[in-house]
Amino acid sequence: MNQNRWMSLLGLATRARKIISGEELVIKEVRSGKAKLVILSNDASKNTYKKVTDKCKYFNVPVRFVESRYELGHAIGKDARVVVALSDEGFANKLSEML
């Protein structure tokens, strides 16, 4: 049940245009200070995992993890996504609680 809830909320954030997906775009949002939460899949490559977590740690952006890239992609209505950033504080706080 909890899995469906976070996926639904992420879908709602997508429809509200409050997410950014893709490694380079997420890194850009983290650097600019617009990203409030980053969601990373557990099956990300070691290079992507290190790059995203290091950048988030440096800029004090929280990171949460989900099981797979397909789960994350399905939640936002795409194929497979490894990393997603939320730019809205409200969505970010609620998703942090759920994950």
Secondary structure as UniProt FT lines:
FT   HELIX           2..15
FT   TURN            16..17
FT   STRAND          19..21
FT   HELIX           23..32
FT   STRAND          37..41
FT   TURN            42..43
FT   HELIX           46..58
FT   TURN            59..60
FT   STRAND          63..66
FT   HELIX           69..75
FT   TURN            76..77
FT   STRAND          83..86
FT   HELIX           89..98
//
